[in-house]
Amino acid sequence: MKRTLLKLLLGLALLPLAALAADPPINGRWRMDPTRSTALDGWSTADLVITTYGTKIGFVYDMTWHATKATLSQAVDTAQATAVTNFFRIDQRHMAVYARPTKAAQVTATWLDGGRTLRVEAQVPLEISQGNTTMRLYQEYRLLEGGNELVLIELHHTRSRPLVYRFTKVPAEAAKN
Protein backbone atom coordinates (compact mmCIF):
# COMPACT_ATOMS: atom_id res chain seq x y z
CA MET A 1 0.00 0.00 0.00
CA LYS A 2 2.82 2.36 0.91
CA ARG A 3 4.58 1.73 -2.38
CA THR A 4 1.42 2.35 -4.42
CA LEU A 5 0.78 5.61 -2.59
CA LEU A 6 4.39 6.69 -3.12
CA LYS A 7 4.15 5.95 -6.89
CA LEU A 8 0.87 7.86 -7.11
CA LEU A 9 2.33 10.90 -5.34
CA LEU A 10 5.46 10.80 -7.51
CA GLY A 11 3.30 10.55 -10.65
CA LEU A 12 1.18 13.51 -9.56
CA ALA A 13 4.30 15.55 -8.79
CA LEU A 14 5.77 14.87 -12.24
CA LEU A 15 2.50 15.46 -14.14
CA PRO A 16 2.88 19.27 -14.31
CA LEU A 17 6.45 18.86 -15.61
CA ALA A 18 5.30 16.45 -18.32
CA ALA A 19 2.50 18.81 -19.35
CA LEU A 20 4.94 21.73 -19.47
CA ALA A 21 7.43 19.76 -21.56
CA ALA A 22 4.70 18.67 -23.96
CA ASP A 23 3.61 22.18 -24.91
CA PRO A 24 5.78 25.08 -23.72
CA PRO A 25 3.80 28.30 -23.20
CA ILE A 26 5.77 30.12 -25.91
CA ASN A 27 4.35 27.72 -28.53
CA GLY A 28 1.42 29.00 -30.57
CA ARG A 29 0.25 31.86 -32.75
CA TRP A 30 1.01 35.41 -31.59
CA ARG A 31 -0.60 38.52 -33.13
CA MET A 32 1.29 41.80 -33.11
CA ASP A 33 -0.40 44.80 -31.53
CA PRO A 34 0.67 47.69 -33.82
CA THR A 35 -0.52 50.37 -31.38
CA ARG A 36 1.97 49.17 -28.73
CA SER A 37 4.82 48.23 -31.08
CA THR A 38 7.54 49.94 -33.07
CA ALA A 39 6.11 51.18 -36.38
CA LEU A 40 6.10 48.73 -39.28
CA ASP A 41 5.03 50.91 -42.20
CA GLY A 42 5.54 48.09 -44.70
CA TRP A 43 3.09 45.71 -42.98
CA SER A 44 -0.48 46.13 -41.74
CA THR A 45 -0.68 42.82 -39.80
CA ALA A 46 1.93 40.48 -38.40
CA ASP A 47 1.46 37.08 -36.82
CA LEU A 48 4.29 35.03 -35.38
CA VAL A 49 3.91 31.27 -34.92
CA ILE A 50 6.46 29.67 -32.59
CA THR A 51 6.94 25.93 -32.33
CA THR A 52 9.53 24.24 -30.16
CA TYR A 53 10.68 20.70 -30.82
CA GLY A 54 13.57 19.45 -28.76
CA THR A 55 16.38 21.99 -28.95
CA LYS A 56 14.99 23.56 -32.13
CA ILE A 57 12.64 26.54 -32.27
CA GLY A 58 10.69 27.23 -35.45
CA PHE A 59 9.36 30.65 -36.38
CA VAL A 60 6.72 31.33 -39.04
CA TYR A 61 5.93 34.95 -39.84
CA ASP A 62 2.53 35.61 -41.48
CA MET A 63 2.54 39.21 -42.67
CA THR A 64 0.11 41.24 -44.77
CA TRP A 65 0.04 44.66 -46.36
CA HIS A 66 -3.20 45.30 -48.24
CA ALA A 67 -3.38 42.45 -50.81
CA THR A 68 0.26 41.45 -50.32
CA LYS A 69 0.74 38.38 -48.13
CA ALA A 70 4.05 36.91 -47.06
CA THR A 71 4.80 33.80 -45.05
CA LEU A 72 8.41 33.31 -44.07
CA SER A 73 9.92 30.69 -41.81
CA GLN A 74 13.20 29.83 -40.15
CA ALA A 75 14.50 27.70 -37.31
CA VAL A 76 17.20 28.11 -34.70
CA ASP A 77 18.78 25.56 -32.39
CA THR A 78 19.69 26.05 -28.72
CA ALA A 79 22.15 23.13 -28.83
CA GLN A 80 24.40 24.50 -31.57
CA ALA A 81 25.06 27.48 -33.81
CA THR A 82 22.90 27.42 -36.93
CA ALA A 83 23.47 28.74 -40.44
CA VAL A 84 20.17 30.33 -41.51
CA THR A 85 19.79 31.25 -45.17
CA ASN A 86 17.73 34.40 -45.81
CA PHE A 87 17.43 35.25 -42.09
CA PHE A 88 14.17 37.16 -41.63
CA ARG A 89 13.76 40.27 -39.50
CA ILE A 90 10.28 41.62 -38.93
CA ASP A 91 11.40 45.15 -39.89
CA GLN A 92 13.27 44.36 -43.12
CA ARG A 93 10.58 45.56 -45.53
CA HIS A 94 10.15 48.77 -43.52
CA MET A 95 13.89 49.41 -43.56
CA ALA A 96 14.51 48.19 -47.17
CA VAL A 97 17.50 46.23 -45.91
CA TYR A 98 17.38 42.58 -46.94
CA ALA A 99 19.26 39.40 -46.10
CA ARG A 100 21.65 38.35 -48.87
CA PRO A 101 19.99 35.26 -50.38
CA THR A 102 23.27 33.51 -51.18
CA LYS A 103 24.80 33.99 -47.72
CA ALA A 104 23.73 32.39 -44.44
CA ALA A 105 23.45 34.20 -41.13
CA GLN A 106 25.30 32.59 -38.23
CA VAL A 107 22.76 32.27 -35.42
CA THR A 108 22.93 31.17 -31.78
CA ALA A 109 19.96 30.76 -29.45
CA THR A 110 19.74 30.29 -25.68
CA TRP A 111 16.89 29.95 -23.21
CA LEU A 112 17.02 32.38 -20.28
CA ASP A 113 14.87 32.95 -17.19
CA GLY A 114 13.87 29.31 -16.80
CA GLY A 115 12.62 29.06 -20.39
CA ARG A 116 10.57 32.28 -20.40
CA THR A 117 12.99 34.24 -22.62
CA LEU A 118 14.65 33.10 -25.81
CA ARG A 119 17.79 35.02 -26.73
CA VAL A 120 18.79 34.91 -30.40
CA GLU A 121 22.04 36.44 -31.68
CA ALA A 122 22.87 36.61 -35.37
CA GLN A 123 25.46 37.91 -37.79
CA VAL A 124 23.26 38.70 -40.80
CA PRO A 125 24.79 39.34 -44.26
CA LEU A 126 22.75 42.18 -45.81
CA GLU A 127 22.16 43.94 -49.10
CA ILE A 128 21.92 47.70 -48.62
CA SER A 129 21.84 50.56 -51.11
CA GLN A 130 25.58 51.13 -50.62
CA GLY A 131 26.50 47.44 -51.21
CA ASN A 132 26.87 44.48 -48.87
CA THR A 133 27.47 44.48 -45.13
CA THR A 134 26.90 42.35 -42.04
CA MET A 135 24.54 43.37 -39.25
CA ARG A 136 25.00 42.17 -35.69
CA LEU A 137 21.53 41.43 -34.28
CA TYR A 138 20.32 40.63 -30.77
CA GLN A 139 16.72 39.50 -30.14
CA GLU A 140 14.84 38.55 -26.99
CA TYR A 141 11.47 36.83 -27.19
CA ARG A 142 10.10 37.45 -23.68
CA LEU A 143 7.02 35.62 -22.48
CA LEU A 144 5.30 37.91 -19.98
CA GLU A 145 3.60 36.88 -16.75
CA GLY A 146 0.40 34.98 -17.43
CA GLY A 147 1.67 33.60 -20.75
CA ASN A 148 -0.70 35.62 -22.96
CA GLU A 149 1.75 38.33 -24.04
CA LEU A 150 5.06 38.09 -25.83
CA VAL A 151 7.51 40.94 -26.34
CA LEU A 152 10.17 40.84 -29.05
CA ILE A 153 13.02 43.22 -28.31
CA GLU A 154 15.47 43.61 -31.16
CA LEU A 155 18.78 45.46 -31.10
CA HIS A 156 20.83 46.18 -34.22
CA HIS A 157 24.42 47.28 -33.90
CA THR A 158 23.57 50.07 -36.35
CA ARG A 159 20.76 51.59 -34.24
CA SER A 160 20.83 53.44 -30.94
CA ARG A 161 17.28 52.38 -29.94
CA PRO A 162 15.73 48.93 -29.73
CA LEU A 163 12.79 47.84 -31.86
CA VAL A 164 9.99 46.55 -29.62
CA TYR A 165 7.09 44.44 -30.86
CA ARG A 166 4.25 43.35 -28.57
CA PHE A 167 2.22 40.26 -29.35
CA THR A 168 -0.93 38.73 -27.84
CA LYS A 169 -1.49 34.99 -27.94
CA VAL A 170 -4.21 33.91 -30.36
CA PRO A 171 -6.45 31.24 -28.78
CA ALA A 172 -5.97 27.81 -30.42
CA GLU A 173 -9.57 27.77 -31.71
CA ALA A 174 -9.19 31.16 -33.44
CA ALA A 175 -5.76 30.26 -34.87
CA LYS A 176 -7.31 27.40 -36.90
CA ASN A 177 -9.55 29.82 -38.84
N, C-alpha and C positions, 0 to 999 in steps of 0.2 A: 504494500500500500504506500509506504514511504517513497519507494522508488518511482512509482507511477505519479505521485503528487509532485515529486521533484522534476520529472520529465515534463509534466504539464506546465509547471511554473517556468521552467527553462524555455519551453516552446512559446509561451505567452510573452516572455521577456524578449525573445528574438524576433517575434512577429513584426513589431514596428520597424526593425532594421531591415527585414526582408522586404516589407512594403516600400520602404524608402529606396532600397537598392533597385527595386523593380521599376520604379518610375520617379526619377528625381524631380523635384519641383520646378526646375528650370526647363524641363521638357515641355513642349507645347507650342501653340501659336500665340504670338505677342503682337499687338496692334499699336503702332506709334501714335502718340497724342501730339499732333503738330503744335497745339497751343502751348504746350509745356516743354517743347524741344527746340533745339537749334534749327534755324530755318533751312528748309530743303526746297528751294525754289524749283528744282527740276522734277520734283515728285509731288503728287497730291495725296497719295496714300502709301503706307509702307507697313508690311507685315513681316515679321521675323519668326521662322519656325526653327526651334532648337530641338535636336534629338541627340541624346547621349547613348552610346553603345560601347561598353567597356571603357577603354581609355580615349576613344574617339568622340568628338563632338561635331555633329553636322549642323550646318546653318543653311537655311533656304530663305532667300529674300524675295518676297512678292511685292513688287512696286508698280504703281500706276501713275500716269500723268495723262489726263483726258483719255483718249483712245489708246494710248501707248501702254503696253503691259510688258513687264520684264520679270522673269523668274531666274534668279542666279543662285548657285549653290557652291559650297565649299566645305571642307572638313579639316579639322585640326586634331592633333593627338597630344595628350598630356604625358605620354610615355617617351616620346622622342620628337626631335625637330622634324618639321614637315615642309616639303617643297610644294607650294600651292601655286599652280598656274592660274593666271588671270585673277589674282587676289582681289576680292570685291570690298569696297568701302562704301558705306551708305551715302556718303556725300560726293562720290566721284562725278556724277552727272552735273551736280550743282557747281562743282569747282572746275569742270572740264579738264580734269587731270586723270588719266586712265592708266591702268596697269598695262605693261608691255606684254602683249599676248605670247611672245616667244620666250619670255624669261619668267622664271618661277620666283615667287617670294619665299624667303626662308622664315618659317613661322614656328614659334614655341608657344605652348599653352600650359598653364598651371592653375590648379584649383587653390583658392585661398578661403579663409574664414569658414573652415569646416564644410566646404563645398557650396557656399552661397555666392561666391564671386569667382568668375573665370577671368584670369588675366591672359591676354593674347599679345605677344610682341612679334612684330614683323619688320623685315627689311624688304620694301616693296619697290621693284623696278618700275619706273613710270615714264610715260610719254607726256611731255609738256610742250608748250609752244616754242620754247627755246631749245628743245632737243630731248635727250634722255637723262634721267637722274634716278636716284634711289631715295625713297622716303623712309625714315625710321618712324614706326607707328606703335603706339601703346594703347590697348583697349582693355576696359574692365566692363564685364557684364555682371552687374550687381543685382541680385535678387533681394528685394526689400522685404521687411517684416510682413508676415501674412502671406507671402508668396504670390500675390496678385499683381505686383508691379515689378518691372525690370528697368534698370537704368543702364544705358550704354554710355560710358565716358570714353572719349577718344582723344588722344593727344598725338599731334604730328610734330616732328622736330622743326617744322617750318612755320609753326603757328605759336603765338604767345598765349592763346586761350583754348581751353578744351571745347570740343563739340560734345553736347549732351543731348541724348535722345531718351525720352521716357516712353515706356511701353506698358500696356495693360494686358493681362492674360485674357485670351478669348476662350470662353467656356468650350469644352470639347464638343458639345452638341452644335454650337454655332459654327465652329471651325469646319465641320463636315459640309456645310452649305456653301 
